[in-house]
Amino acid sequence: MCGCPAGQRCAGCGAAYYCGKEHQKLHWKQHKPACSPIKESRSPEMGRFLVAARNLAAGEVVLRETPLVEAPPPSTPPVCLACYRTLAEATAKDCPRCGWPMCSAECADNPKHRPECRLTVQKRGNKMNIRNFGLPHPSYQCMATLRCLALRDAQPAKWRRLLELESHCEERRDTPRQEQERFGVVQFILRVFPKLRDEDKVTEDDILRVCGILQVNGHEVPLSEPPHVAVYDRSSLLAHSCRANCAKSFSSSGELVVRTAVPVQAGEPLTICYTDPMWGTAARRQHLQETKFFWCRCERCSDRTELGTYFSALTCPGENPDCPGAIMPDDPLAEGGAPEDGDPDVLGAAQYWQCSQCDISMPTGSVLSLLRRVGEDLSELDKDDAEACRIFLQRYGGDEFPLDLKEKEEMRRPMLSRNHFYLTDVRLALAQRYGQDGGDALQGLRQLTDGELAHKRQLCRDLLKLAERLVPAEHRMRGLLWFELHAVEAEASRRRGLDQGPDPDALRVSLLESRRCLSEVVNLLRCEPPELPEGKVLRQARLNLQELEQLLCALHNAVGVAPL
Ligand SMILES: C[S@@+](CC[C@H](N)C(=O)[O-])C[C@H]1O[C@@H](n2cnc3c(N)ncnc32)[C@H](O)[C@@H]1O
């Protein structure tokens, strides 16, 4: 503003400097459009993507936006087109204008239903007649596409923004999914809404392009039952990483909220995970290729140890039973190699998995056959049966427990690496399974044996350590595990009190530990809306935290030891 030395920096973007508050205030109107924690970048490999405009701390909200389009999921029985609740034939009410069934007159008047209502009146000429409730209905397969097409006339600025999004039309050509859409979406729309073709000149390619945009940029929104789908504008530019640095949540009104999960340096891409980060490398990469049309080369995929976690590795099967090595693919970026995909015999000829410590190697095909067998065993496992889970963990991971197994397994050399994704899957289920019997969570935990309680604690701690390293942006999973751990600490402390009588020092230590766990829950889940299970856990954690503070206060007043 004045050319004087400027020591004060804009806290929003960190890129503008001022001599003082006064000139910063005067400049705000001009600076505001440029002041954002994110900016757009582009590369030949990734297309457009967002980067941090300045150094960002963990937990900063970088994006919050309402959807460009939202719609029911493609495969669904008839649902209300405003609230997405499943409809029953006896209670559904046809919209008086267009005939689409809705749950109430209020929902029929809801602006969310306007796009298809208008298109049905203007481009079809007669009302819809949906029957056959209770089974997936083909008419809903086209709804997201129809709502996108409705933007053309009604909201041309949004339509233009939608068309700027990636559709991968070329890569989708002749894929089974596109062939299915050609029949189930394109032909349906052109037949049911003929004036779209005859008057508006909408072509098959136009519709397929919209299908591509929905496939590449769509998010599943868990706020309704069944979950619906939505496409966002700016958030669509977030690139993918299997170790994402941003976490996404949805607000009650359907806004997408993106915040950093770890500190992010200025210029670094902001990333979310497009696939299931709890799958192994080969399966994640295969899924990304099939659904988003790129082979991921992120830091996690490129590192065969998956950041030191050995998440996809096997233990060394060589003659030396003490070899501490892990068997991993020679080239983790080789295409294919998920246990569920490909022909093990064909893949096996081309690639090898190698021990990290000795010269043992295995053809990829043999590794995949082994893994496929474990995968089949896992798919048959009843995860509600704690004993069956423990046997699985002992059989394939060599896990030892602070409790006896009823069915003793002969101890063999474990086949899977300590953190292998199959073992992690079962440990996650078991950590939550412990304590679910009984009327409520409190009763459930009280019914656990000391050994089971200790095992639950060990599982939560191990899983949290792994998640922090491998998937820091999995806020929901981490938050729920911290909540489980807090419950274990509370129960353990109650048992200690019963066994050993009141001990203010031990009580203070365990209250402080519980407070630490609950603070983590609140921090991780603070963007979760109250209607989701995680939002309910957040509410409970906040209540428990308040009670804890009161307890710590009471303890301080009674014996003067607790920090306040
Ligand atoms: C939701 S869009 C992201 C925005 C897109 N880059 C654009 O220019 O519109 C997803 C697409 O971006 C590209 N992409 C995202 N993350 C990537 C990554 N880590 N490596 C390579 N391509 C990536 C892929 O083409 C993917 O299908």
The ligand as a MOL file (V3000), in Angstrom:
LIG
                    3D

  0  0  0     0  0            999 V3000
M  V30 BEGIN CTAB
M  V30 COUNTS 27 29 0 0 0
M  V30 BEGIN ATOM
M  V30 1 C -11.2880 -36.0530 -9.8270 0
M  V30 2 S -10.2400 -35.8260 -11.1890 0 CHG=1
M  V30 3 C -9.0680 -34.6930 -10.6090 0
M  V30 4 C -8.9800 -33.4650 -11.5010 0
M  V30 5 C -8.3570 -33.7030 -12.8540 0
M  V30 6 N -6.9280 -33.8450 -12.7180 0
M  V30 7 C -8.6850 -32.5990 -13.8290 0
M  V30 8 O -7.7950 -32.0720 -14.4950 0
M  V30 9 O -9.8720 -32.2860 -13.9570 0 CHG=-1
M  V30 10 C -9.4350 -37.3550 -11.1920 0
M  V30 11 C -8.4560 -37.5380 -12.3130 0
M  V30 12 O -7.2630 -36.7950 -12.0730 0
M  V30 13 C -6.1170 -37.5530 -12.4160 0
M  V30 14 N -5.3490 -37.8570 -11.1860 0
M  V30 15 C -5.7180 -37.5790 -9.9200 0
M  V30 16 N -4.7650 -37.9590 -9.0560 0
M  V30 17 C -3.7870 -38.5140 -9.7750 0
M  V30 18 C -2.5300 -39.1100 -9.4550 0
M  V30 19 N -2.1070 -39.2140 -8.1980 0
M  V30 20 N -1.7700 -39.5740 -10.4720 0
M  V30 21 C -2.1900 -39.4860 -11.7620 0
M  V30 22 N -3.3640 -38.9330 -12.1280 0
M  V30 23 C -4.1580 -38.4490 -11.1540 0
M  V30 24 C -6.6280 -38.8310 -13.0620 0
M  V30 25 O -6.7420 -38.6150 -14.4290 0
M  V30 26 C -7.9970 -38.9630 -12.4400 0
M  V30 27 O -8.8790 -39.7230 -13.1960 0
M  V30 END ATOM
M  V30 BEGIN BOND
M  V30 1 1 1 2
M  V30 2 1 2 3
M  V30 3 1 2 10
M  V30 4 1 3 4
M  V30 5 1 4 5
M  V30 6 1 5 6
M  V30 7 1 5 7
M  V30 8 2 7 8
M  V30 9 1 7 9
M  V30 10 1 10 11
M  V30 11 1 11 12
M  V30 12 1 11 26
M  V30 13 1 12 13
M  V30 14 1 13 14
M  V30 15 1 13 24
M  V30 16 1 14 15
M  V30 17 1 14 23
M  V30 18 2 15 16
M  V30 19 1 16 17
M  V30 20 1 17 18
M  V30 21 2 17 23
M  V30 22 1 18 19
M  V30 23 2 18 20
M  V30 24 1 20 21
M  V30 25 2 21 22
M  V30 26 1 22 23
M  V30 27 1 24 25
M  V30 28 1 24 26
M  V30 29 1 26 27
M  V30 END BOND
M  V30 END CTAB
M  END
